[in-house]
Amino acid sequence: MRSSSVLTAALVMLAVGGPLTLGQPQSGEAEERFFRQQRLIDEQLQQQRTETAPLDSLLDWQWGGWLEYYLFHYDDGVQASRVVQRPGLAVWTRLRIDGGAHELFARIKLRYTYFNPGDQIDRQQDWWGPNFDQAWYQIDVGRAFRLGQPSDPLQLRARIGRQSVRFGTGYTLDMPQDAVLLDGKVYDLRVLGLFGKSIGSFPNIDRSDPVDSHSDRLFYGVQLSYEGWQRHVPFVYALWNNDRTDERPKEWLQNYSYDSVYFGVGARGELLPNLNYWAEGVFESGHSYGDGAFSQKDYIEAFGWDVGLEKLFNVPLRPRLAAEYMFASGDSNRLYSPTNAAGGNRGTREDTSFVGFGFRDTGMSLAPTMSNLHVWRIGGSLAPLEKITLFRDFEIGTNCFLYHKNRRRAAISDPLADRFHGYVGWEMDYFINWRLASDLSWTIRWGTFFPGSAFSDRSTRHFLFTGVTWSF
């Protein structure tokens, strides 16, 4: 049995902000951007919290947790300076039985968000949880019923409960769900089947007031991937989303259902030694309600893709370079929102705005949703002081983003982009990761967005985060 817990303390940071910008977005859109920024932070720190253990006995039990205290300072384009404190607690346990034939995992999170007076978007302070962000049971059918050996060509695992679900590279679907995942393998062909339901408290992709605070969607899908090649894993998938989210309160002259289906294809792997790649393209179909529609749905016909390269250099300073291009189609009739029903598609029966359920790093300060956008990213990192023992795991890096609309008249997820121009702007993000010891690390993230001609207000925006993690 091993245990670990994490204690995180925030550092003091300088307030950097621009003047107030024109326009006032709805609270839902501001909350959505803040949610994406929080998820980006969590994704970047998740590797530091991961614990694994070898299975060398019939019963393997682990438990742990962490305490965290983060501090954020950012400018969202409406208010030049917002300060948020976010302490939290997480406790997890994992039980593996019979060499991994059965596995149970559960994690409870409790988080408190506190905005400085006058800085709040909606509520000044709020509790999230305690909730199970993950709680699942997994069975390896072959091992459990002694049907064969782990190396046999026919394998099947089933995982039931609250878990993270990803299809492909995660461009279309990467979100937690209450789901049943069937993972089977026939020789070199892997088959993944999904029967899932969105978590009710998870933010909705439609930020219209009656539906923005909750989500009720059913997901069905199947993915096929071929693992017979040593350096390449191609895949195809089909995914269905059935929207059952109710309106609170009911609006009689506007409906909000967004039912979509996605057909994706892609691959990931290694082109050359230490040169990794990923690529995914998706076509979206289905039906959605447009702005002011309550009796007739529009037909969805949208598409998107993501391609990227990452080069790792096996030389001193351990440099790493990455480049990525992301695209999601837009709709010129969506003048106010690329994803919402209210303020969405107008005067046409076709909706060409791509709306997915995936996750990508699109920048810390702007943090846009991938819809009606071209996004180019280049970045890299290195360990400049690796020869000094104390700084052996000291890493610095940066990412540069360039944003442009697909349809210049159409909206993007930031409502302050209020002009019919295609150039959205660019952003520079910087980060430092420093593991001072095996149980002590420090990180800082800083992003600055420079608005383009799509914005009436061209004031720069900043997002700053820093924290110390002590694990034991």
HUJO-V101462 format. One record per residue. N is the residue number from 1. PHI is phi in degrees with one decimal (NA if undefined). BURIAL is + if it has 24 or more other ideal C-beta (glycine too) atoms within 12 Angstrom, else -. Layout:
n	phi	burial
N	PHI	BURIAL
N	PHI	BURIAL
This chain:
n	phi	burial
1	NA	-
2	-122.0	-
3	-135.3	-
4	-152.8	+
5	-145.6	+
6	-122.8	+
7	-119.7	+
8	-116.5	+
9	-125.0	-
10	-88.1	+
11	-91.9	-
12	-79.6	-
13	-130.9	+
14	-81.2	-
15	-88.5	-
16	-123.0	-
17	-155.7	+
18	-104.2	+
19	-69.6	-
20	-60.5	-
21	-98.3	+
22	-75.1	-
23	86.8	-
24	-140.1	-
25	-71.7	+
26	-65.6	+
27	-62.1	-
28	-61.7	+
29	-69.4	+
30	-64.5	+
31	-64.4	+
32	-63.3	+
33	-62.9	+
34	-63.9	+
35	-62.4	+
36	-63.5	+
37	-65.5	+
38	-65.4	+
39	-66.4	+
40	-60.4	+
41	-61.1	+
42	-61.9	+
43	-63.1	+
44	-70.0	+
45	-97.9	+
46	-61.2	-
47	-61.9	-
48	-71.1	+
49	-101.7	+
50	-75.9	-
51	-124.3	+
52	-127.8	-
53	-145.8	-
54	-69.9	-
55	-96.5	-
56	-128.3	-
57	-150.8	-
58	-64.4	-
59	-125.0	-
60	-127.8	+
61	-118.6	-
62	-129.8	+
63	-151.6	-
64	-179.6	+
65	167.3	+
66	-156.6	+
67	-109.9	+
68	-139.3	+
69	-145.9	+
70	-114.4	+
71	-132.8	+
72	-120.5	+
73	-132.8	+
74	-153.1	+
75	-119.3	+
76	-101.2	+
77	91.7	+
78	-104.8	+
79	-123.0	+
80	-69.0	+
81	-145.4	+
82	-124.2	+
83	-120.6	+
84	-126.3	+
85	-107.6	+
86	-139.5	+
87	-79.6	+
88	-162.2	+
89	-138.8	+
90	-137.6	+
91	-132.1	+
92	-134.5	+
93	-148.1	+
94	-134.5	+
95	-127.4	+
96	-116.9	+
97	-125.1	-
98	57.4	-
99	64.6	-
100	95.5	+
101	-63.1	+
102	-127.5	+
103	-144.6	+
104	-124.7	+
105	-140.5	+
106	-145.4	+
107	-142.0	+
108	-109.9	+
109	-123.3	+
110	-132.2	-
111	-136.9	+
112	-120.9	+
113	-113.6	+
114	-132.2	+
115	-90.5	+
116	-58.8	-
117	-51.1	-
118	88.3	-
119	-98.8	+
120	-68.2	+
121	-85.0	+
122	-126.1	-
123	-101.2	-
124	-69.3	-
125	-140.6	-
126	-157.3	-
127	-101.3	-
128	-120.2	+
129	101.8	-
130	-71.6	-
131	-130.6	+
132	-80.3	+
133	-82.6	+
134	-145.8	+
135	-163.2	+
136	-146.8	+
137	-123.0	+
138	-127.5	+
139	-126.3	+
140	-93.9	+
141	-60.1	+
142	-62.9	+
143	-70.1	+
144	-64.0	-
145	-107.8	-
146	52.4	-
147	-87.7	-
148	172.7	-
149	-103.0	-
150	-57.2	-
151	-88.0	-
152	-62.8	-
153	-69.6	-
154	-109.6	-
155	-137.1	+
156	-152.1	+
157	-127.2	+
158	-128.8	+
159	-122.9	+
160	-125.9	+
161	132.7	+
162	-81.4	+
163	-158.9	+
164	-82.4	+
165	-122.7	+
166	-136.2	+
167	-111.4	+
168	59.5	+
169	-91.1	+
170	94.5	+
171	-69.4	+
172	-90.6	+
173	-139.5	+
174	-160.2	+
175	-159.4	+
176	-74.3	+
177	-146.4	+
178	-89.9	+
179	-144.9	+
180	-112.8	+
181	-113.1	+
182	-107.9	+
183	-117.7	+
184	-116.9	+
185	-136.6	+
186	-119.7	-
187	56.5	-
188	-99.9	-
189	-100.6	-
190	-103.0	+
191	-120.7	+
192	-117.6	+
193	-113.5	+
194	-125.3	+
195	-131.5	-
196	-134.8	+
197	-139.6	+
198	-65.6	+
199	-77.4	+
200	-57.1	-
201	-85.2	+
202	-72.5	+
203	-57.3	+
204	-80.7	+
205	-69.9	+
206	-92.0	+
207	-93.9	+
208	-62.6	+
209	-52.3	+
210	-71.6	+
211	-130.4	+
212	-73.6	+
213	-92.9	+
214	-155.5	+
215	-147.7	+
216	-138.7	+
217	-130.5	+
218	-105.5	+
219	-122.1	+
220	-130.4	+
221	-167.7	+
222	-142.8	+
223	-131.4	+
224	-115.3	+
225	-134.8	+
226	-108.0	+
227	-115.2	+
228	-83.0	-
229	-93.8	-
230	-68.7	-
231	-115.1	-
232	-137.1	-
233	-127.6	+
234	-79.7	+
235	-150.6	+
236	-137.1	+
237	-153.7	+
238	-132.3	+
239	-137.4	+
240	-116.3	+
241	-122.0	+
242	-110.3	+
243	-85.9	+
244	-118.6	-
245	-65.0	+
246	-90.6	-
247	-90.9	+
248	-134.6	-
249	-80.7	-
250	-70.2	-
251	-113.5	-
252	-80.8	-
253	-105.9	-
254	-150.5	+
255	-108.8	+
256	-128.8	+
257	-66.4	+
258	-129.4	+
259	-106.1	+
260	-135.1	+
261	-135.3	+
262	-126.6	+
263	-121.2	+
264	-122.0	+
265	-146.6	+
266	180.0	+
267	-161.3	+
268	-145.4	+
269	161.6	+
270	-131.8	-
271	-77.1	-
272	-137.4	-
273	-53.9	-
274	67.2	-
275	-116.7	-
276	-92.6	+
277	-141.4	+
278	-149.6	+
279	-153.6	+
280	-151.2	+
281	-123.4	+
282	-144.0	+
283	-109.4	+
284	-114.5	+
285	-129.6	+
286	130.6	+
287	-140.7	+
288	-146.9	+
289	-88.9	+
290	-89.6	+
291	-66.5	+
292	74.6	-
293	-99.0	+
294	-137.8	-
295	-120.6	-
296	-136.1	-
297	-96.0	+
298	-89.9	+
299	-93.3	-
300	-88.7	+
301	-146.2	+
302	-137.1	+
303	-157.8	+
304	-163.3	+
305	-158.8	+
306	-151.5	+
307	-133.5	+
308	-157.3	+
309	-133.2	+
310	-140.0	+
311	-111.8	+
312	-106.3	-
313	-103.8	-
314	-88.9	-
315	-137.4	-
316	-55.1	-
317	79.4	-
318	47.1	+
319	-69.4	-
320	-139.5	+
321	-124.6	+
322	-143.8	+
323	-142.2	+
324	-150.4	+
325	-128.8	+
326	-117.5	+
327	-143.1	+
328	-143.7	+
329	-69.3	+
330	-124.4	+
331	-135.3	+
332	-63.8	+
333	-86.9	+
334	-93.5	+
335	-84.8	+
336	-120.3	+
337	-155.3	+
338	-82.8	+
339	-126.6	+
340	-81.9	+
341	-77.4	+
342	-68.0	+
343	81.3	+
344	-96.8	+
345	-62.7	+
346	-131.1	+
347	63.4	-
348	-156.2	-
349	-95.8	-
350	-115.0	+
351	-114.6	+
352	-103.9	+
353	-88.1	+
354	-74.4	+
355	-134.1	+
356	-119.4	+
357	-123.0	+
358	-94.1	+
359	-144.0	+
360	-143.1	+
361	-76.6	+
362	-113.1	+
363	105.6	+
364	-82.7	+
365	-86.6	+
366	-73.3	+
367	46.7	+
368	-79.4	+
369	-74.8	+
370	-76.8	+
371	-158.4	+
372	56.9	+
373	-142.8	+
374	-103.4	+
375	-132.0	+
376	-109.7	+
377	-132.2	+
378	-130.0	+
379	-165.7	+
380	-175.5	+
381	-153.8	+
382	-158.8	+
383	-112.0	+
384	-72.1	-
385	-123.8	-
386	-65.9	-
387	-77.9	-
388	-93.2	-
389	-54.8	-
390	-64.8	-
391	-106.6	-
392	-59.9	-
393	-109.4	+
394	-97.7	+
395	-124.8	+
396	-123.9	+
397	-163.1	+
398	-152.7	+
399	-135.8	+
400	-116.8	+
401	-119.2	+
402	-124.3	+
403	-119.6	+
404	-147.8	+
405	-70.7	+
406	-77.3	+
407	-117.9	+
408	-66.5	+
409	-81.6	+
410	-86.4	+
411	-80.4	+
412	-113.0	+
413	-68.9	+
414	-91.0	+
415	-68.4	+
416	-77.4	+
417	-79.6	+
418	-100.5	+
419	-116.8	+
420	-82.4	-
421	-128.7	-
422	-82.9	+
423	-78.7	-
424	-85.0	+
425	139.5	+
426	-144.1	+
427	-144.2	+
428	-118.2	+
429	-114.6	+
430	-129.2	+
431	-149.7	+
432	-134.4	+
433	-120.4	+
434	-138.3	+
435	-95.1	+
436	-69.3	-
437	-150.5	-
438	-62.7	-
439	-119.9	-
440	-141.1	-
441	-143.0	+
442	-135.2	+
443	-141.2	+
444	-143.3	+
445	-129.7	+
446	-141.8	+
447	-127.9	+
448	-130.0	+
449	-106.0	+
450	-111.9	+
451	-62.7	+
452	-103.7	+
453	-70.5	-
454	-73.8	+
455	-111.2	+
456	-69.8	-
457	-96.7	+
458	-99.6	+
459	-67.4	+
460	-70.9	+
461	-123.0	+
462	-130.5	+
463	-139.6	+
464	-132.1	+
465	-140.3	+
466	-151.7	+
467	-170.5	+
468	-116.4	+
469	-120.6	+
470	-120.1	+
471	-113.1	+
472	-154.3	-
